[in-house]
Amino acid sequence: MPFPYKTVLVTGATSGIGRGLAERLIEQGVFVIAVGRRKDRLDALVERHGGARVASEPFDISNLEALPSWTEKIISTYPSLDAVLLNAGVQRSLNFNSPGASSPDTLAQTTSELVTNYISPLHTTLLFLPHLRARAANGDPAAILLVSSSLALVPISRCPNYCASKAALHSLAWQLRAQLQDATASEGHSNQPGVRVIEIIPPAVQTELHTQQGLAPIGMPLEEFLTETWLALERGDQDEILVGPARDHSHVEEEKRRTFAWVAQQMKLQGSDT
């Protein structure tokens, strides 16, 4: 099944997974709106692939105050936008035993990490959702793609705030998907797909996420990750794409998933969604 989305916004498109996925999309004929803080890297992407295939949109997605007006500008400039891929993320070590754990710098760092990894994707989803729902109501494909982490399923102690932020994003994906599916059914559009919510769950991947912390390159080679992820996106049959070693953690959520579905059904029977 060909990848159905033709105009995709990608955050964090200046390096790592975001840059790699942006280039895979471009290579497959998808028009990419590349978003990131480093304008020089975005301009290099446009120079490499051409302005007819990719657009540079320098923006700091952690700037929550600017997000509403920026979103309006994006929708106005690119009305054909049919998918947003929210990938931007940062990872920082946090040692609760450190004497500086309560310092102003550490507090600011943990807040910034949470904003970038969870609050900004949440706000961005809320802001783009009306546009995407309108496209879906017209029968057009539309999707929100969230890049979380296998650390959302099984955390590690070195970067607890990062793990918690990705766990929040993972939980958001479940709930957003469930609500959108329920809304589509209640509006009488059960024959239409509605807005899909696709979560990409990477393992550790060899990118700047680790090396910028002074760590050695660890994890799955980026090209292997990109190839496996793209094949899954092209098949289009998974709402959760666990990649490489991340699949080894899938079993930990089997009972949780069954319970989530059972609770949702009970709430429907009771006529309550609270």
C-alpha positions in Angstrom: 0.0 0.0 0.0 1.6 3.3 -1.0 2.1 5.9 1.8 -1.1 7.9 1.4 0.0 11.3 2.7 1.3 13.8 0.2 2.2 16.9 2.3 3.8 16.1 5.7 5.2 18.4 8.3 8.2 17.0 10.2 9.5 18.5 13.4 13.0 18.0 14.5 14.0 17.7 10.9 17.6 19.0 11.3 19.2 15.8 12.6 18.8 12.2 13.5 15.5 10.4 13.1 13.6 13.6 12.0 16.1 14.4 9.3 16.2 10.8 8.2 12.5 10.4 8.0 12.1 13.7 6.2 14.6 12.5 3.5 12.8 9.2 3.1 9.5 11.0 2.6 11.1 13.3 0.0 12.6 10.4 -1.8 9.1 8.8 -2.1 7.6 11.9 -3.6 6.1 13.4 -0.5 6.3 17.2 -0.1 7.9 17.8 3.3 7.6 20.9 5.5 10.8 20.6 7.4 10.8 22.3 10.9 13.7 22.9 13.2 15.7 25.5 15.0 18.8 25.3 12.8 18.0 27.3 9.7 21.3 26.4 8.0 20.5 22.7 8.2 17.0 23.2 6.8 18.4 25.4 4.0 20.9 22.6 3.2 18.0 20.1 3.0 16.2 22.4 0.5 19.4 22.9 -1.5 19.9 19.2 -1.7 16.4 18.2 -2.7 14.9 21.4 -4.2 12.2 23.8 -3.2 9.6 21.9 -5.1 10.1 18.9 -2.8 10.8 20.4 0.6 10.1 23.7 2.4 12.2 25.1 5.2 10.3 26.4 8.2 12.7 27.5 11.0 10.9 27.4 14.3 11.4 26.4 17.9 8.5 24.1 18.7 9.1 24.6 22.4 8.0 28.2 22.0 4.4 27.5 23.2 3.3 31.2 23.1 4.2 31.4 19.4 2.7 28.0 18.5 -0.9 29.1 17.7 0.1 31.9 15.3 2.7 29.7 13.7 0.2 26.9 13.2 -2.2 29.2 11.5 0.6 30.4 9.2 1.5 26.8 8.3 -2.1 25.8 7.5 -2.6 29.0 5.4 0.7 28.5 3.5 0.3 24.8 3.0 -3.5 24.0 2.8 -2.7 20.6 1.4 -1.1 19.5 4.7 -2.5 16.1 5.5 -0.1 14.7 8.1 2.1 16.0 10.9 5.0 14.0 12.2 6.0 15.2 15.7 9.5 14.0 16.3 11.5 16.8 17.9 12.9 15.7 21.3 15.7 16.2 23.7 17.3 13.8 26.3 19.1 14.8 29.4 20.6 12.8 32.2 19.2 13.5 35.7 20.7 12.2 38.9 18.4 12.7 41.9 21.3 12.1 44.2 23.4 14.9 42.7 24.0 17.9 45.0 22.9 20.1 42.0 19.6 18.2 41.4 17.6 21.1 42.9 19.6 23.9 41.3 17.8 26.5 39.1 19.7 25.2 36.0 18.5 21.6 36.6 14.9 22.7 37.2 15.0 24.8 34.0 16.5 21.8 32.1 13.8 19.4 33.3 11.0 21.8 32.4 12.5 22.4 29.0 12.8 18.7 28.4 9.2 18.1 29.3 8.0 20.9 27.1 9.9 19.8 24.1 9.0 16.1 24.4 5.4 16.2 25.6 3.7 19.6 26.1 4.7 20.9 22.7 3.5 17.8 20.8 0.3 18.0 22.8 -0.3 21.7 21.9 0.7 21.1 18.3 -1.7 18.2 18.0 -4.5 20.3 19.4 -3.8 23.2 17.0 -3.5 21.1 13.8 -6.3 18.7 14.7 -9.2 20.9 13.3 -7.5 21.2 9.9 -6.8 17.4 9.8 -10.3 16.5 10.9 -11.7 18.7 8.2 -9.6 16.9 5.6 -10.7 13.5 6.9 -14.3 14.6 6.9 -13.9 15.2 3.1 -12.7 11.7 2.7 -9.0 12.6 2.4 -6.3 10.8 4.3 -5.1 12.6 7.4 -2.8 11.5 10.2 -0.8 12.5 13.3 2.4 10.6 13.7 4.1 10.7 17.1 7.7 9.5 17.7 8.0 8.2 21.3 10.6 5.7 22.5 11.0 2.2 23.8 11.9 4.0 27.1 8.2 4.8 27.3 7.6 1.1 27.8 10.6 0.2 30.0 12.4 3.2 31.5 16.1 3.4 32.5 17.3 5.3 35.5 19.9 7.5 33.7 17.3 9.8 32.0 14.2 9.6 34.2 12.5 12.8 33.0 13.0 11.8 29.3 11.5 8.4 30.0 8.5 10.0 31.8 7.9 12.5 29.0 7.9 9.7 26.4 5.6 7.6 28.5 3.2 10.5 28.6 3.4 10.8 24.8 2.7 7.1 24.5 -0.3 7.4 26.7 -1.5 10.4 24.8 -1.3 8.4 21.5 -3.6 5.7 22.9 -6.2 8.2 24.2 -6.1 10.4 21.2 -6.6 7.4 18.9 -9.5 6.1 20.9 -11.3 9.5 21.1 -10.9 10.2 17.3 -12.2 6.7 16.4 -15.2 7.2 18.7 -15.9 10.6 17.2 -15.7 9.3 13.7 -18.2 6.5 14.5 -20.6 8.8 16.4 -20.6 11.3 13.5 -21.8 8.6 11.1 -18.5 8.4 9.2 -17.6 4.8 10.0 -16.9 4.2 6.4 -14.2 6.8 6.5 -10.9 6.4 8.2 -10.9 9.7 10.1 -7.6 11.1 11.4 -5.2 8.2 12.1 -2.9 8.3 15.1 0.3 6.4 14.3 3.0 6.0 17.0 6.6 5.2 16.0 8.4 3.6 18.9 12.2 3.5 18.3 14.8 1.7 20.3 18.1 3.5 21.0 19.2 4.7 17.6 22.7 6.0 16.7 22.0 9.8 16.5 23.0 13.1 18.0 20.5 12.5 20.8 23.2 10.5 22.5 26.5 11.9 21.2 25.5 15.5 22.1 25.5 14.3 25.7 29.0 13.0 25.4 27.9 9.4 25.1 29.3 6.9 22.6 27.1 6.1 19.7 24.7 3.5 20.9 21.8 1.5 19.5 20.4 0.6 16.1 22.2 2.1 13.1 20.1 5.0 11.8 19.7 3.6 8.2 18.5 0.3 9.5 15.9 2.1 11.7 14.8 4.3 8.8 14.4 1.3 6.4 12.3 -0.8 8.8 10.2 2.2 9.8 9.5 3.2 6.2 8.5 -0.3 5.3 5.9 -0.3 8.1 4.6 3.2 7.2 4.2 2.1 3.6 2.3 -1.1 4.6 0.0 1.1 6.6 -1.4 -1.7 8.8 0.0 -0.7 12.2 -1.1 2.1 14.5 2.0 1.3 16.7 5.3 0.7 14.9 7.8 -0.9 17.3 11.1 -0.9 15.5 14.1 -3.2 15.9 14.9 -4.1 19.6 11.8 -2.1 20.7 9.7 -5.1 19.7 11.3 -7.0 22.6 9.3 -4.8 25.0 5.9 -5.2 23.3 4.8 -8.0 25.6 5.0 -5.8 28.7 1.8 -3.9 27.5 -0.4 -6.8 26.4 -2.4 -6.9 29.7 -2.5 -3.1 29.9 -3.9 -2.9 26.3 -6.6 -5.4 27.1 -7.5 -3.6 30.3 -7.6 -0.3 28.4 -10.0 -1.7 25.8 -12.2 -3.2 28.6 -12.4 0.0 30.6 -13.2 2.0 27.4 -16.0 -0.4 26.6 -17.4 -0.2 30.1 -17.5 3.6 30.0 -19.3 3.5 26.7 -21.9 1.1 28.2 -22.3 3.5 31.1 -22.6 6.5 28.7 -19.6 8.2 30.3 -16.2 9.3 29.0 -14.9 10.8 32.2 
